[in-house]
């Protein structure tokens, strides 16, 4: 999956993070929902690099490739299916 994202990034001269963020926003646009990613970073330089995703426009082929990567990892967010375990006093 990392290699597939890296391949798309290489074609665009972008980082994998930029491609992932651009895909996320463009996918949200296609679904008709608002998405405001907040990429975290410890370094200002890395944050600036990540924010360059806003200038990246992925074509339909790249979006299809990345959609396939996403489909391979989609699933529930909970590591435990018992909701009482999730909120059992650890807040």
PyMOL Python script that loads the backbone (N, CA, C, O; Angstrom):
from pymol import cmd

cmd.read_pdbstr("""\
ATOM      1  N   UNK A   1       0.821  -1.182   0.000  1.00  0.00           N
ATOM      2  CA  UNK A   1       0.000   0.000   0.000  1.00  0.00           C
ATOM      3  C   UNK A   1       0.867   1.249   0.000  1.00  0.00           C
ATOM      4  O   UNK A   1       0.593   2.212  -0.716  1.00  0.00           O
ATOM      5  N   UNK A   2       1.912   1.218   0.810  1.00  0.00           N
ATOM      6  CA  UNK A   2       2.826   2.358   0.843  1.00  0.00           C
ATOM      7  C   UNK A   2       3.485   2.527  -0.521  1.00  0.00           C
ATOM      8  O   UNK A   2       3.676   3.650  -0.989  1.00  0.00           O
ATOM      9  N   UNK A   3       3.834   1.406  -1.159  1.00  0.00           N
ATOM     10  CA  UNK A   3       4.460   1.465  -2.478  1.00  0.00           C
ATOM     11  C   UNK A   3       3.506   2.067  -3.514  1.00  0.00           C
ATOM     12  O   UNK A   3       3.928   2.852  -4.362  1.00  0.00           O
ATOM     13  N   UNK A   4       2.231   1.702  -3.448  1.00  0.00           N
ATOM     14  CA  UNK A   4       1.252   2.231  -4.398  1.00  0.00           C
ATOM     15  C   UNK A   4       1.095   3.738  -4.222  1.00  0.00           C
ATOM     16  O   UNK A   4       1.035   4.480  -5.203  1.00  0.00           O
ATOM     17  N   UNK A   5       1.029   4.180  -2.993  1.00  0.00           N
ATOM     18  CA  UNK A   5       0.925   5.620  -2.732  1.00  0.00           C
ATOM     19  C   UNK A   5       2.204   6.314  -3.182  1.00  0.00           C
ATOM     20  O   UNK A   5       2.160   7.404  -3.754  1.00  0.00           O
ATOM     21  N   UNK A   6       3.350   5.675  -2.921  1.00  0.00           N
ATOM     22  CA  UNK A   6       4.627   6.237  -3.340  1.00  0.00           C
ATOM     23  C   UNK A   6       4.748   6.349  -4.849  1.00  0.00           C
ATOM     24  O   UNK A   6       5.357   7.290  -5.357  1.00  0.00           O
ATOM     25  N   UNK A   7       4.170   5.391  -5.572  1.00  0.00           N
ATOM     26  CA  UNK A   7       4.193   5.445  -7.029  1.00  0.00           C
ATOM     27  C   UNK A   7       3.418   6.652  -7.543  1.00  0.00           C
ATOM     28  O   UNK A   7       3.884   7.375  -8.423  1.00  0.00           O
ATOM     29  N   UNK A   8       2.242   6.855  -6.989  1.00  0.00           N
ATOM     30  CA  UNK A   8       1.445   8.034  -7.376  1.00  0.00           C
ATOM     31  C   UNK A   8       2.211   9.301  -7.004  1.00  0.00           C
ATOM     32  O   UNK A   8       2.280  10.239  -7.799  1.00  0.00           O
ATOM     33  N   UNK A   9       2.779   9.334  -5.818  1.00  0.00           N
ATOM     34  CA  UNK A   9       3.533  10.510  -5.373  1.00  0.00           C
ATOM     35  C   UNK A   9       4.686  10.807  -6.325  1.00  0.00           C
ATOM     36  O   UNK A   9       4.940  11.964  -6.661  1.00  0.00           O
ATOM     37  N   UNK A  10       5.376   9.768  -6.754  1.00  0.00           N
ATOM     38  CA  UNK A  10       6.485   9.951  -7.682  1.00  0.00           C
ATOM     39  C   UNK A  10       6.054  10.571  -9.001  1.00  0.00           C
ATOM     40  O   UNK A  10       6.761  11.414  -9.554  1.00  0.00           O
ATOM     41  N   UNK A  11       4.915  10.164  -9.502  1.00  0.00           N
ATOM     42  CA  UNK A  11       4.408  10.726 -10.760  1.00  0.00           C
ATOM     43  C   UNK A  11       4.084  12.210 -10.629  1.00  0.00           C
ATOM     44  O   UNK A  11       4.187  12.964 -11.597  1.00  0.00           O
ATOM     45  N   UNK A  12       3.697  12.619  -9.438  1.00  0.00           N
ATOM     46  CA  UNK A  12       3.315  14.015  -9.212  1.00  0.00           C
ATOM     47  C   UNK A  12       4.447  14.859  -8.610  1.00  0.00           C
ATOM     48  O   UNK A  12       4.298  16.071  -8.449  1.00  0.00           O
ATOM     49  N   UNK A  13       5.558  14.230  -8.283  1.00  0.00           N
ATOM     50  CA  UNK A  13       6.637  14.969  -7.632  1.00  0.00           C
ATOM     51  C   UNK A  13       6.220  15.456  -6.255  1.00  0.00           C
ATOM     52  O   UNK A  13       6.604  16.543  -5.824  1.00  0.00           O
ATOM     53  N   UNK A  14       5.431  14.641  -5.573  1.00  0.00           N
ATOM     54  CA  UNK A  14       4.879  15.010  -4.267  1.00  0.00           C
ATOM     55  C   UNK A  14       5.291  13.969  -3.231  1.00  0.00           C
ATOM     56  O   UNK A  14       5.801  12.904  -3.582  1.00  0.00           O
ATOM     57  N   UNK A  15       5.072  14.273  -1.978  1.00  0.00           N
ATOM     58  CA  UNK A  15       5.328  13.304  -0.916  1.00  0.00           C
ATOM     59  C   UNK A  15       4.116  12.382  -0.780  1.00  0.00           C
ATOM     60  O   UNK A  15       3.023  12.703  -1.246  1.00  0.00           O
ATOM     61  N   UNK A  16       4.324  11.243  -0.140  1.00  0.00           N
ATOM     62  CA  UNK A  16       3.199  10.336   0.111  1.00  0.00           C
ATOM     63  C   UNK A  16       2.137  11.020   0.969  1.00  0.00           C
ATOM     64  O   UNK A  16       0.941  10.832   0.747  1.00  0.00           O
ATOM     65  N   UNK A  17       2.569  11.808   1.942  1.00  0.00           N
ATOM     66  CA  UNK A  17       1.614  12.515   2.803  1.00  0.00           C
ATOM     67  C   UNK A  17       0.783  13.498   1.996  1.00  0.00           C
ATOM     68  O   UNK A  17      -0.426  13.598   2.201  1.00  0.00           O
ATOM     69  N   UNK A  18       1.415  14.223   1.081  1.00  0.00           N
ATOM     70  CA  UNK A  18       0.676  15.173   0.245  1.00  0.00           C
ATOM     71  C   UNK A  18      -0.362  14.449  -0.600  1.00  0.00           C
ATOM     72  O   UNK A  18      -1.491  14.918  -0.739  1.00  0.00           O
ATOM     73  N   UNK A  19       0.015  13.318  -1.159  1.00  0.00           N
ATOM     74  CA  UNK A  19      -0.910  12.544  -1.987  1.00  0.00           C
ATOM     75  C   UNK A  19      -2.081  12.039  -1.142  1.00  0.00           C
ATOM     76  O   UNK A  19      -3.236  12.121  -1.562  1.00  0.00           O
ATOM     77  N   UNK A  20      -1.782  11.519   0.041  1.00  0.00           N
ATOM     78  CA  UNK A  20      -2.849  11.007   0.908  1.00  0.00           C
ATOM     79  C   UNK A  20      -3.816  12.114   1.303  1.00  0.00           C
ATOM     80  O   UNK A  20      -5.029  11.904   1.305  1.00  0.00           O
ATOM     81  N   UNK A  21      -3.302  13.270   1.631  1.00  0.00           N
ATOM     82  CA  UNK A  21      -4.160  14.387   2.017  1.00  0.00           C
ATOM     83  C   UNK A  21      -4.972  14.904   0.827  1.00  0.00           C
ATOM     84  O   UNK A  21      -6.155  15.213   0.969  1.00  0.00           O
ATOM     85  N   UNK A  22      -4.341  14.997  -0.335  1.00  0.00           N
ATOM     86  CA  UNK A  22      -5.061  15.439  -1.526  1.00  0.00           C
ATOM     87  C   UNK A  22      -6.169  14.449  -1.880  1.00  0.00           C
ATOM     88  O   UNK A  22      -7.275  14.855  -2.234  1.00  0.00           O
ATOM     89  N   UNK A  23      -5.871  13.139  -1.785  1.00  0.00           N
ATOM     90  CA  UNK A  23      -6.889  12.127  -2.072  1.00  0.00           C
ATOM     91  C   UNK A  23      -8.062  12.274  -1.105  1.00  0.00           C
ATOM     92  O   UNK A  23      -9.222  12.214  -1.511  1.00  0.00           O
ATOM     93  N   UNK A  24      -7.753  12.464   0.170  1.00  0.00           N
ATOM     94  CA  UNK A  24      -8.802  12.586   1.180  1.00  0.00           C
ATOM     95  C   UNK A  24      -9.750  13.737   0.869  1.00  0.00           C
ATOM     96  O   UNK A  24     -10.968  13.572   0.930  1.00  0.00           O
ATOM     97  N   UNK A  25      -9.204  14.891   0.539  1.00  0.00           N
ATOM     98  CA  UNK A  25     -10.026  16.068   0.257  1.00  0.00           C
ATOM     99  C   UNK A  25     -10.800  15.890  -1.051  1.00  0.00           C
ATOM    100  O   UNK A  25     -11.980  16.234  -1.124  1.00  0.00           O
ATOM    101  N   UNK A  26     -10.146  15.356  -2.079  1.00  0.00           N
ATOM    102  CA  UNK A  26     -10.834  15.164  -3.358  1.00  0.00           C
ATOM    103  C   UNK A  26     -11.923  14.096  -3.246  1.00  0.00           C
ATOM    104  O   UNK A  26     -12.976  14.217  -3.871  1.00  0.00           O
ATOM    105  N   UNK A  27     -11.678  13.063  -2.461  1.00  0.00           N
ATOM    106  CA  UNK A  27     -12.708  12.038  -2.271  1.00  0.00           C
ATOM    107  C   UNK A  27     -13.915  12.636  -1.534  1.00  0.00           C
ATOM    108  O   UNK A  27     -15.064  12.357  -1.879  1.00  0.00           O
ATOM    109  N   UNK A  28     -13.642  13.449  -0.532  1.00  0.00           N
ATOM    110  CA  UNK A  28     -14.730  14.113   0.188  1.00  0.00           C
ATOM    111  C   UNK A  28     -15.533  14.992  -0.765  1.00  0.00           C
ATOM    112  O   UNK A  28     -16.763  15.004  -0.711  1.00  0.00           O
ATOM    113  N   UNK A  29     -14.843  15.728  -1.638  1.00  0.00           N
ATOM    114  CA  UNK A  29     -15.543  16.562  -2.624  1.00  0.00           C
ATOM    115  C   UNK A  29     -16.449  15.712  -3.499  1.00  0.00           C
ATOM    116  O   UNK A  29     -17.589  16.092  -3.768  1.00  0.00           O
ATOM    117  N   UNK A  30     -15.955  14.573  -3.940  1.00  0.00           N
ATOM    118  CA  UNK A  30     -16.761  13.684  -4.792  1.00  0.00           C
ATOM    119  C   UNK A  30     -17.971  13.136  -4.043  1.00  0.00           C
ATOM    120  O   UNK A  30     -19.012  12.874  -4.647  1.00  0.00           O
ATOM    121  N   UNK A  31     -17.838  12.966  -2.744  1.00  0.00           N
ATOM    122  CA  UNK A  31     -18.947  12.455  -1.933  1.00  0.00           C
ATOM    123  C   UNK A  31     -19.887  13.569  -1.483  1.00  0.00           C
ATOM    124  O   UNK A  31     -20.943  13.306  -0.908  1.00  0.00           O
ATOM    125  N   UNK A  32     -19.498  14.813  -1.749  1.00  0.00           N
ATOM    126  CA  UNK A  32     -20.335  15.947  -1.381  1.00  0.00           C
ATOM    127  C   UNK A  32     -20.284  16.294   0.094  1.00  0.00           C
ATOM    128  O   UNK A  32     -21.241  16.845   0.639  1.00  0.00           O
ATOM    129  N   UNK A  33     -19.171  15.974   0.746  1.00  0.00           N
ATOM    130  CA  UNK A  33     -19.014  16.313   2.154  1.00  0.00           C
ATOM    131  C   UNK A  33     -17.803  17.219   2.339  1.00  0.00           C
ATOM    132  O   UNK A  33     -16.910  17.257   1.493  1.00  0.00           O
ATOM    133  N   UNK A  34     -17.782  17.930   3.424  1.00  0.00           N
ATOM    134  CA  UNK A  34     -16.668  18.814   3.741  1.00  0.00           C
ATOM    135  C   UNK A  34     -15.607  18.045   4.500  1.00  0.00           C
ATOM    136  O   UNK A  34     -15.911  17.256   5.395  1.00  0.00           O
ATOM    137  N   UNK A  35     -14.377  18.282   4.137  1.00  0.00           N
ATOM    138  CA  UNK A  35     -13.257  17.634   4.813  1.00  0.00           C
ATOM    139  C   UNK A  35     -12.165  18.671   5.024  1.00  0.00           C
ATOM    140  O   UNK A  35     -11.725  19.323   4.077  1.00  0.00           O
ATOM    141  N   UNK A  36     -11.735  18.818   6.257  1.00  0.00           N
ATOM    142  CA  UNK A  36     -10.646  19.725   6.572  1.00  0.00           C
ATOM    143  C   UNK A  36      -9.587  18.918   7.321  1.00  0.00           C
ATOM    144  O   UNK A  36      -9.640  18.808   8.546  1.00  0.00           O
ATOM    145  N   UNK A  37      -8.627  18.354   6.585  1.00  0.00           N
ATOM    146  CA  UNK A  37      -7.609  17.557   7.265  1.00  0.00           C
ATOM    147  C   UNK A  37      -6.696  18.445   8.101  1.00  0.00           C
ATOM    148  O   UNK A  37      -6.391  19.579   7.732  1.00  0.00           O
ATOM    149  N   UNK A  38      -6.281  17.914   9.206  1.00  0.00           N
ATOM    150  CA  UNK A  38      -5.357  18.628  10.088  1.00  0.00           C
ATOM    151  C   UNK A  38      -4.143  17.733  10.277  1.00  0.00           C
ATOM    152  O   UNK A  38      -4.079  16.955  11.228  1.00  0.00           O
ATOM    153  N   UNK A  39      -3.179  17.846   9.366  1.00  0.00           N
ATOM    154  CA  UNK A  39      -2.005  16.983   9.482  1.00  0.00           C
ATOM    155  C   UNK A  39      -1.140  17.408  10.662  1.00  0.00           C
ATOM    156  O   UNK A  39      -0.798  18.582  10.808  1.00  0.00           O
ATOM    157  N   UNK A  40      -0.801  16.459  11.480  1.00  0.00           N
ATOM    158  CA  UNK A  40       0.044  16.752  12.632  1.00  0.00           C
ATOM    159  C   UNK A  40       1.510  16.643  12.277  1.00  0.00           C
ATOM    160  O   UNK A  40       1.887  15.863  11.402  1.00  0.00           O
ATOM    161  N   UNK A  41       2.323  17.407  12.940  1.00  0.00           N
ATOM    162  CA  UNK A  41       3.761  17.350  12.717  1.00  0.00           C
ATOM    163  C   UNK A  41       4.473  18.011  13.886  1.00  0.00           C
ATOM    164  O   UNK A  41       3.943  18.907  14.544  1.00  0.00           O
ATOM    165  N   UNK A  42       5.665  17.550  14.117  1.00  0.00           N
ATOM    166  CA  UNK A  42       6.478  18.162  15.173  1.00  0.00           C
ATOM    167  C   UNK A  42       7.349  19.282  14.640  1.00  0.00           C
ATOM    168  O   UNK A  42       7.898  20.070  15.409  1.00  0.00           O
ATOM    169  N   UNK A  43       7.475  19.352  13.332  1.00  0.00           N
ATOM    170  CA  UNK A  43       8.373  20.334  12.728  1.00  0.00           C
ATOM    171  C   UNK A  43       7.616  21.246  11.772  1.00  0.00           C
ATOM    172  O   UNK A  43       6.770  20.792  11.002  1.00  0.00           O
ATOM    173  N   UNK A  44       7.924  22.512  11.831  1.00  0.00           N
ATOM    174  CA  UNK A  44       7.282  23.502  10.965  1.00  0.00           C
ATOM    175  C   UNK A  44       7.560  23.168   9.503  1.00  0.00           C
ATOM    176  O   UNK A  44       6.663  23.286   8.668  1.00  0.00           O
ATOM    177  N   UNK A  45       8.758  22.763   9.183  1.00  0.00           N
ATOM    178  CA  UNK A  45       9.115  22.426   7.805  1.00  0.00           C
ATOM    179  C   UNK A  45       8.222  21.299   7.272  1.00  0.00           C
ATOM    180  O   UNK A  45       7.749  21.365   6.138  1.00  0.00           O
ATOM    181  N   UNK A  46       7.999  20.288   8.076  1.00  0.00           N
ATOM    182  CA  UNK A  46       7.158  19.165   7.654  1.00  0.00           C
ATOM    183  C   UNK A  46       5.702  19.616   7.507  1.00  0.00           C
ATOM    184  O   UNK A  46       5.006  19.166   6.597  1.00  0.00           O
ATOM    185  N   UNK A  47       5.243  20.489   8.383  1.00  0.00           N
ATOM    186  CA  UNK A  47       3.880  20.997   8.285  1.00  0.00           C
ATOM    187  C   UNK A  47       3.696  21.768   6.983  1.00  0.00           C
ATOM    188  O   UNK A  47       2.692  21.592   6.294  1.00  0.00           O
ATOM    189  N   UNK A  48       4.649  22.612   6.647  1.00  0.00           N
ATOM    190  CA  UNK A  48       4.568  23.359   5.384  1.00  0.00           C
ATOM    191  C   UNK A  48       4.561  22.411   4.195  1.00  0.00           C
ATOM    192  O   UNK A  48       3.812  22.601   3.237  1.00  0.00           O
ATOM    193  N   UNK A  49       5.401  21.393   4.266  1.00  0.00           N
ATOM    194  CA  UNK A  49       5.438  20.398   3.189  1.00  0.00           C
ATOM    195  C   UNK A  49       4.071  19.712   3.049  1.00  0.00           C
ATOM    196  O   UNK A  49       3.551  19.570   1.943  1.00  0.00           O
ATOM    197  N   UNK A  50       3.509  19.296   4.166  1.00  0.00           N
ATOM    198  CA  UNK A  50       2.208  18.616   4.133  1.00  0.00           C
ATOM    199  C   UNK A  50       1.115  19.522   3.583  1.00  0.00           C
ATOM    200  O   UNK A  50       0.259  19.069   2.822  1.00  0.00           O
ATOM    201  N   UNK A  51       1.135  20.782   3.957  1.00  0.00           N
ATOM    202  CA  UNK A  51       0.086  21.712   3.529  1.00  0.00           C
ATOM    203  C   UNK A  51       0.122  21.989   2.029  1.00  0.00           C
ATOM    204  O   UNK A  51      -0.847  22.508   1.475  1.00  0.00           O
ATOM    205  N   UNK A  52       1.217  21.653   1.372  1.00  0.00           N
ATOM    206  CA  UNK A  52       1.305  21.825  -0.081  1.00  0.00           C
ATOM    207  C   UNK A  52       0.330  20.900  -0.808  1.00  0.00           C
ATOM    208  O   UNK A  52       0.145  21.026  -2.019  1.00  0.00           O
ATOM    209  N   UNK A  53      -0.291  19.974  -0.082  1.00  0.00           N
ATOM    210  CA  UNK A  53      -1.300  19.111  -0.694  1.00  0.00           C
ATOM    211  C   UNK A  53      -2.419  19.932  -1.319  1.00  0.00           C
ATOM    212  O   UNK A  53      -3.047  19.496  -2.283  1.00  0.00           O
ATOM    213  N   UNK A  54      -2.669  21.116  -0.777  1.00  0.00           N
ATOM    214  CA  UNK A  54      -3.778  21.939  -1.248  1.00  0.00           C
ATOM    215  C   UNK A  54      -3.606  22.351  -2.710  1.00  0.00           C
ATOM    216  O   UNK A  54      -4.589  22.670  -3.379  1.00  0.00           O
ATOM    217  N   UNK A  55      -2.376  22.348  -3.211  1.00  0.00           N
ATOM    218  CA  UNK A  55      -2.107  22.705  -4.598  1.00  0.00           C
ATOM    219  C   UNK A  55      -2.064  21.490  -5.517  1.00  0.00           C
ATOM    220  O   UNK A  55      -1.869  21.634  -6.724  1.00  0.00           O
ATOM    221  N   UNK A  56      -2.241  20.305  -4.964  1.00  0.00           N
ATOM    222  CA  UNK A  56      -2.129  19.061  -5.718  1.00  0.00           C
ATOM    223  C   UNK A  56      -3.507  18.601  -6.199  1.00  0.00           C
ATOM    224  O   UNK A  56      -4.413  18.414  -5.387  1.00  0.00           O
ATOM    225  N   UNK A  57      -3.668  18.421  -7.487  1.00  0.00           N
ATOM    226  CA  UNK A  57      -4.924  17.914  -8.063  1.00  0.00           C
ATOM    227  C   UNK A  57      -4.631  16.564  -8.703  1.00  0.00           C
ATOM    228  O   UNK A  57      -3.906  16.481  -9.694  1.00  0.00           O
ATOM    229  N   UNK A  58      -5.194  15.525  -8.137  1.00  0.00           N
ATOM    230  CA  UNK A  58      -4.995  14.174  -8.640  1.00  0.00           C
ATOM    231  C   UNK A  58      -5.980  13.910  -9.781  1.00  0.00           C
ATOM    232  O   UNK A  58      -7.145  14.299  -9.704  1.00  0.00           O
ATOM    233  N   UNK A  59      -5.504  13.244 -10.844  1.00  0.00           N
ATOM    234  CA  UNK A  59      -6.406  12.923 -11.954  1.00  0.00           C
ATOM    235  C   UNK A  59      -7.235  11.680 -11.612  1.00  0.00           C
ATOM    236  O   UNK A  59      -7.029  11.048 -10.576  1.00  0.00           O
ATOM    237  N   UNK A  60      -8.157  11.348 -12.486  1.00  0.00           N
ATOM    238  CA  UNK A  60      -9.068  10.228 -12.237  1.00  0.00           C
ATOM    239  C   UNK A  60      -8.335   8.900 -12.072  1.00  0.00           C
ATOM    240  O   UNK A  60      -8.722   8.073 -11.246  1.00  0.00           O
ATOM    241  N   UNK A  61      -7.274   8.696 -12.860  1.00  0.00           N
ATOM    242  CA  UNK A  61      -6.512   7.449 -12.746  1.00  0.00           C
ATOM    243  C   UNK A  61      -5.859   7.328 -11.373  1.00  0.00           C
ATOM    244  O   UNK A  61      -5.906   6.267 -10.752  1.00  0.00           O
ATOM    245  N   UNK A  62      -5.257   8.403 -10.906  1.00  0.00           N
ATOM    246  CA  UNK A  62      -4.618   8.387  -9.592  1.00  0.00           C
ATOM    247  C   UNK A  62      -5.662   8.173  -8.495  1.00  0.00           C
ATOM    248  O   UNK A  62      -5.432   7.423  -7.547  1.00  0.00           O
ATOM    249  N   UNK A  63      -6.801   8.833  -8.635  1.00  0.00           N
ATOM    250  CA  UNK A  63      -7.862   8.654  -7.641  1.00  0.00           C
ATOM    251  C   UNK A  63      -8.327   7.200  -7.602  1.00  0.00           C
ATOM    252  O   UNK A  63      -8.561   6.652  -6.525  1.00  0.00           O
ATOM    253  N   UNK A  64      -8.463   6.574  -8.775  1.00  0.00           N
ATOM    254  CA  UNK A  64      -8.891   5.176  -8.825  1.00  0.00           C
ATOM    255  C   UNK A  64      -7.856   4.266  -8.157  1.00  0.00           C
ATOM    256  O   UNK A  64      -8.218   3.344  -7.427  1.00  0.00           O
ATOM    257  N   UNK A  65      -6.581   4.523  -8.405  1.00  0.00           N
ATOM    258  CA  UNK A  65      -5.523   3.730  -7.767  1.00  0.00           C
ATOM    259  C   UNK A  65      -5.584   3.860  -6.249  1.00  0.00           C
ATOM    260  O   UNK A  65      -5.469   2.872  -5.525  1.00  0.00           O
ATOM    261  N   UNK A  66      -5.763   5.078  -5.783  1.00  0.00           N
ATOM    262  CA  UNK A  66      -5.795   5.317  -4.340  1.00  0.00           C
ATOM    263  C   UNK A  66      -7.091   4.813  -3.719  1.00  0.00           C
ATOM    264  O   UNK A  66      -7.094   4.374  -2.569  1.00  0.00           O
ATOM    265  N   UNK A  67      -8.182   4.870  -4.458  1.00  0.00           N
ATOM    266  CA  UNK A  67      -9.431   4.287  -3.965  1.00  0.00           C
ATOM    267  C   UNK A  67      -9.257   2.788  -3.731  1.00  0.00           C
ATOM    268  O   UNK A  67      -9.784   2.240  -2.763  1.00  0.00           O
ATOM    269  N   UNK A  68      -8.511   2.125  -4.627  1.00  0.00           N
ATOM    270  CA  UNK A  68      -8.257   0.687  -4.474  1.00  0.00           C
ATOM    271  C   UNK A  68      -7.422   0.413  -3.232  1.00  0.00           C
ATOM    272  O   UNK A  68      -7.652  -0.578  -2.539  1.00  0.00           O
ATOM    273  N   UNK A  69      -6.459   1.276  -2.942  1.00  0.00           N
ATOM    274  CA  UNK A  69      -5.660   1.127  -1.718  1.00  0.00           C
ATOM    275  C   UNK A  69      -6.558   1.281  -0.502  1.00  0.00           C
ATOM    276  O   UNK A  69      -6.470   0.501   0.447  1.00  0.00           O
ATOM    277  N   UNK A  70      -7.420   2.286  -0.531  1.00  0.00           N
ATOM    278  CA  UNK A  70      -8.324   2.517   0.598  1.00  0.00           C
ATOM    279  C   UNK A  70      -9.255   1.330   0.800  1.00  0.00           C
ATOM    280  O   UNK A  70      -9.520   0.934   1.935  1.00  0.00           O
ATOM    281  N   UNK A  71      -9.748   0.763  -0.288  1.00  0.00           N
ATOM    282  CA  UNK A  71     -10.668  -0.372  -0.189  1.00  0.00           C
ATOM    283  C   UNK A  71     -10.005  -1.564   0.485  1.00  0.00           C
ATOM    284  O   UNK A  71     -10.673  -2.369   1.134  1.00  0.00           O
ATOM    285  N   UNK A  72      -8.685  -1.675   0.330  1.00  0.00           N
ATOM    286  CA  UNK A  72      -7.957  -2.796   0.930  1.00  0.00           C
ATOM    287  C   UNK A  72      -7.815  -2.659   2.440  1.00  0.00           C
ATOM    288  O   UNK A  72      -7.546  -3.646   3.125  1.00  0.00           O
ATOM    289  N   UNK A  73      -7.991  -1.449   2.969  1.00  0.00           N
ATOM    290  CA  UNK A  73      -7.795  -1.243   4.407  1.00  0.00           C
ATOM    291  C   UNK A  73      -9.036  -0.728   5.124  1.00  0.00           C
ATOM    292  O   UNK A  73      -8.992  -0.466   6.326  1.00  0.00           O
ATOM    293  N   UNK A  74     -10.149  -0.579   4.395  1.00  0.00           N
ATOM    294  CA  UNK A  74     -11.368  -0.091   5.035  1.00  0.00           C
ATOM    295  C   UNK A  74     -11.887  -1.104   6.044  1.00  0.00           C
ATOM    296  O   UNK A  74     -11.755  -2.315   5.867  1.00  0.00           O
ATOM    297  N   UNK A  75     -12.472  -0.581   7.091  1.00  0.00           N
ATOM    298  CA  UNK A  75     -13.055  -1.443   8.098  1.00  0.00           C
ATOM    299  C   UNK A  75     -13.476  -0.625   9.299  1.00  0.00           C
ATOM    300  O   UNK A  75     -13.419   0.604   9.280  1.00  0.00           O
ATOM    301  N   UNK A  76     -13.897  -1.315  10.339  1.00  0.00           N
ATOM    302  CA  UNK A  76     -14.310  -0.640  11.558  1.00  0.00           C
ATOM    303  C   UNK A  76     -13.139   0.024  12.257  1.00  0.00           C
ATOM    304  O   UNK A  76     -11.985  -0.366  12.079  1.00  0.00           O
ATOM    305  N   UNK A  77     -13.445   1.000  13.030  1.00  0.00           N
ATOM    306  CA  UNK A  77     -12.406   1.725  13.761  1.00  0.00           C
ATOM    307  C   UNK A  77     -12.124   1.123  15.132  1.00  0.00           C
ATOM    308  O   UNK A  77     -11.073   1.380  15.719  1.00  0.00           O
ATOM    309  N   UNK A  78     -13.046   0.334  15.638  1.00  0.00           N
ATOM    310  CA  UNK A  78     -12.880  -0.206  16.982  1.00  0.00           C
ATOM    311  C   UNK A  78     -12.076  -1.493  16.952  1.00  0.00           C
ATOM    312  O   UNK A  78     -12.299  -2.358  16.105  1.00  0.00           O
ATOM    313  N   UNK A  79     -11.140  -1.612  17.882  1.00  0.00           N
ATOM    314  CA  UNK A  79     -10.345  -2.833  17.967  1.00  0.00           C
ATOM    315  C   UNK A  79     -11.064  -3.897  18.780  1.00  0.00           C
ATOM    316  O   UNK A  79     -10.650  -5.056  18.802  1.00  0.00           O
ATOM    317  N   UNK A  80     -12.130  -3.507  19.438  1.00  0.00           N
ATOM    318  CA  UNK A  80     -12.906  -4.432  20.257  1.00  0.00           C
ATOM    319  C   UNK A  80     -14.381  -4.177  19.961  1.00  0.00           C
ATOM    320  O   UNK A  80     -14.837  -3.035  20.007  1.00  0.00           O
ATOM    321  N   UNK A  81     -15.112  -5.220  19.662  1.00  0.00           N
ATOM    322  CA  UNK A  81     -16.509  -5.046  19.278  1.00  0.00           C
ATOM    323  C   UNK A  81     -17.450  -4.814  20.460  1.00  0.00           C
ATOM    324  O   UNK A  81     -18.630  -4.529  20.259  1.00  0.00           O
ATOM    325  N   UNK A  82     -16.945  -4.933  21.682  1.00  0.00           N
ATOM    326  CA  UNK A  82     -17.766  -4.736  22.877  1.00  0.00           C
ATOM    327  C   UNK A  82     -17.736  -3.264  23.276  1.00  0.00           C
ATOM    328  O   UNK A  82     -16.718  -2.792  23.783  1.00  0.00           O
ATOM    329  N   UNK A  83     -18.842  -2.515  23.056  1.00  0.00           N
ATOM    330  CA  UNK A  83     -18.826  -1.085  23.347  1.00  0.00           C
ATOM    331  C   UNK A  83     -18.627  -0.767  24.829  1.00  0.00           C
ATOM    332  O   UNK A  83     -18.179   0.333  25.152  1.00  0.00           O
ATOM    333  N   UNK A  84     -18.940  -1.677  25.728  1.00  0.00           N
ATOM    334  CA  UNK A  84     -18.710  -1.405  27.152  1.00  0.00           C
ATOM    335  C   UNK A  84     -17.213  -1.386  27.460  1.00  0.00           C
ATOM    336  O   UNK A  84     -16.774  -0.682  28.369  1.00  0.00           O
ATOM    337  N   UNK A  85     -16.434  -2.155  26.707  1.00  0.00           N
ATOM    338  CA  UNK A  85     -14.984  -2.154  26.904  1.00  0.00           C
ATOM    339  C   UNK A  85     -14.394  -0.820  26.486  1.00  0.00           C
ATOM    340  O   UNK A  85     -13.459  -0.323  27.113  1.00  0.00           O
ATOM    341  N   UNK A  86     -14.945  -0.238  25.418  1.00  0.00           N
ATOM    342  CA  UNK A  86     -14.409   0.999  24.876  1.00  0.00           C
ATOM    343  C   UNK A  86     -14.548   2.147  25.869  1.00  0.00           C
ATOM    344  O   UNK A  86     -13.644   2.975  25.983  1.00  0.00           O
ATOM    345  N   UNK A  87     -15.661   2.208  26.586  1.00  0.00           N
ATOM    346  CA  UNK A  87     -15.895   3.267  27.569  1.00  0.00           C
ATOM    347  C   UNK A  87     -16.093   2.644  28.955  1.00  0.00           C
ATOM    348  O   UNK A  87     -17.182   2.711  29.526  1.00  0.00           O
ATOM    349  N   UNK A  88     -15.071   2.063  29.464  1.00  0.00           N
ATOM    350  CA  UNK A  88     -15.220   1.411  30.776  1.00  0.00           C
ATOM    351  C   UNK A  88     -14.388   2.108  31.837  1.00  0.00           C
ATOM    352  O   UNK A  88     -13.673   1.464  32.605  1.00  0.00           O
ATOM    353  N   UNK A  89     -14.488   3.437  31.872  1.00  0.00           N
ATOM    354  CA  UNK A  89     -13.847   4.185  32.944  1.00  0.00           C
ATOM    355  C   UNK A  89     -12.431   4.637  32.674  1.00  0.00           C
ATOM    356  O   UNK A  89     -11.749   5.097  33.589  1.00  0.00           O
ATOM    357  N   UNK A  90     -11.977   4.521  31.453  1.00  0.00           N
ATOM    358  CA  UNK A  90     -10.604   4.964  31.146  1.00  0.00           C
ATOM    359  C   UNK A  90     -10.547   6.421  30.707  1.00  0.00           C
ATOM    360  O   UNK A  90      -9.477   6.917  30.357  1.00  0.00           O
ATOM    361  N   UNK A  91     -11.682   7.114  30.722  1.00  0.00           N
ATOM    362  CA  UNK A  91     -11.692   8.494  30.248  1.00  0.00           C
ATOM    363  C   UNK A  91     -10.906   9.376  31.175  1.00  0.00           C
ATOM    364  O   UNK A  91     -10.800  10.580  30.939  1.00  0.00           O
TER     365      UNK A  91
END
""", "prot")
cmd.dss("prot")
cmd.show_as("cartoon", "prot")
cmd.util.cbc("prot")
cmd.orient("prot")
